Amino acid sequence: MRTIIKRHHNKQKRHFFQRGDTIIEVLFSVVILGIVFTTAYSLTDFGLNAEQSSIERTQLSGILQTQAEALRTIRDESQAGSPDYNAVAAGIWTNILNNYATSTVPSNYTANSAPTRAQGCTPTAGSNPMTINTPAAPTPVSLSAGKKTNATIGESYWVEAYQTSPKYIDFDIRGCWEPLGGSTNQPIQVVVVIERLIVD
């Protein structure tokens, strides 16, 4: 009888320790799973932010390219001998040459080349920022002073015009957007060099 009780007691002891090992293993597994899920969430969040930032940059880049195309078209349609001559375009181009193209070029701006100066999210001091409004046809294009801002998506853009030589104008087309989850606005810039050609 004693032997049976002893064996039964030893069996209970063994079960108790086995149960303890199982609980530790389960806890360890939960911790590992927690680390895996946290890492996966962080990577997914980072990936989504990067994707959203890329989409916003692409959208703003498209807006800047539209501004560049509009400037080229306005210049081409402003020439009196051109078959595409347009009085509205001629008026806008003359306005740009007379009121927006400044000969005061920032000291760290290199003419007729890719931008080399530090970019910010405000127009350069001394510049006359403008934007070209490009509505759907048949509404004609127009010119607005200052920069355009879309507060909903945190985007802004503008054009600075520099008379870098008697023959050419550098259009420094710049924009900024606020990245998702980011604290610093991200700048983007396109420089287009266009020949004057018009009779002032």
Solvent accessible surface area in square Angstrom, and as a share of the most:
residue,aa,sasa,rsa
1,M,172,0.77
2,R,212,0.77
3,T,77,0.45
4,I,114,0.58
5,I,101,0.51
6,K,140,0.59
7,R,163,0.59
8,H,108,0.48
9,H,103,0.46
10,N,71,0.36
11,K,113,0.48
12,Q,101,0.45
13,K,110,0.46
14,R,140,0.51
15,H,100,0.45
16,F,131,0.54
17,F,127,0.53
18,Q,101,0.45
19,R,152,0.55
20,G,32,0.30
21,D,84,0.44
22,T,71,0.41
23,I,104,0.53
24,I,115,0.59
25,E,108,0.49
26,V,83,0.47
27,L,107,0.53
28,F,133,0.55
29,S,56,0.36
30,V,88,0.51
31,V,87,0.50
32,I,78,0.40
33,L,93,0.46
34,G,35,0.33
35,I,103,0.53
36,V,81,0.46
37,F,137,0.57
38,T,88,0.51
39,T,70,0.41
40,A,50,0.39
41,Y,155,0.59
42,S,59,0.38
43,L,119,0.59
44,T,79,0.46
45,D,62,0.32
46,F,146,0.61
47,G,35,0.33
48,L,103,0.51
49,N,46,0.24
50,A,52,0.40
51,E,100,0.45
52,Q,63,0.28
53,S,28,0.18
54,S,62,0.40
55,I,77,0.39
56,E,18,0.08
57,R,114,0.42
58,T,93,0.54
59,Q,97,0.43
60,L,0,0.00
61,S,34,0.22
62,G,37,0.36
63,I,54,0.27
64,L,0,0.00
65,Q,91,0.41
66,T,63,0.37
67,Q,4,0.02
68,A,0,0.00
69,E,95,0.43
70,A,11,0.09
71,L,0,0.00
72,R,92,0.33
73,T,62,0.36
74,I,3,0.01
75,R,38,0.14
76,D,66,0.34
77,E,46,0.20
78,S,2,0.01
79,Q,31,0.14
80,A,93,0.72
81,G,80,0.77
82,S,28,0.18
83,P,139,0.88
84,D,94,0.49
85,Y,106,0.40
86,N,58,0.30
87,A,73,0.56
88,V,70,0.40
89,A,3,0.02
90,A,14,0.11
91,G,42,0.40
92,I,15,0.08
93,W,0,0.00
94,T,45,0.26
95,N,53,0.27
96,I,0,0.00
97,L,12,0.06
98,N,93,0.48
99,N,90,0.46
100,Y,29,0.11
101,A,18,0.14
102,T,20,0.12
103,S,88,0.57
104,T,97,0.57
105,V,47,0.27
106,P,26,0.17
107,S,121,0.78
108,N,86,0.44
109,Y,16,0.06
110,T,69,0.40
111,A,42,0.33
112,N,85,0.43
113,S,44,0.28
114,A,72,0.56
115,P,46,0.29
116,T,95,0.55
117,R,19,0.07
118,A,88,0.68
119,Q,74,0.33
120,G,32,0.31
121,C,33,0.20
122,T,94,0.55
123,P,39,0.24
124,T,33,0.19
125,A,102,0.79
126,G,63,0.60
127,S,13,0.08
128,N,61,0.31
129,P,29,0.18
130,M,0,0.00
131,T,1,0.00
132,I,2,0.01
133,N,34,0.17
134,T,62,0.36
135,P,59,0.37
136,A,85,0.66
137,A,95,0.74
138,P,133,0.84
139,T,78,0.45
140,P,78,0.49
141,V,45,0.26
142,S,49,0.31
143,L,34,0.17
144,S,35,0.23
145,A,79,0.61
146,G,25,0.24
147,K,80,0.34
148,K,74,0.31
149,T,90,0.52
150,N,68,0.35
151,A,92,0.71
152,T,130,0.76
153,I,78,0.40
154,G,23,0.22
155,E,6,0.03
156,S,11,0.07
157,Y,34,0.13
158,W,0,0.00
159,V,0,0.00
160,E,0,0.00
161,A,1,0.01
162,Y,2,0.01
163,Q,35,0.15
164,T,34,0.20
165,S,35,0.22
166,P,128,0.81
167,K,113,0.48
168,Y,78,0.29
169,I,0,0.00
170,D,0,0.00
171,F,0,0.00
172,D,0,0.00
173,I,0,0.00
174,R,7,0.03
175,G,1,0.01
176,C,2,0.01
177,W,7,0.02
178,E,91,0.41
179,P,19,0.12
180,L,98,0.49
181,G,81,0.77
182,G,31,0.30
183,S,115,0.74
184,T,91,0.53
185,N,66,0.34
186,Q,68,0.30
187,P,45,0.28
188,I,17,0.09
189,Q,23,0.10
190,V,28,0.16
191,V,32,0.18
192,V,10,0.05
193,V,60,0.34
194,I,7,0.03
195,E,44,0.20
196,R,42,0.15
197,L,100,0.50
198,I,28,0.14
199,V,139,0.80
200,D,108,0.56
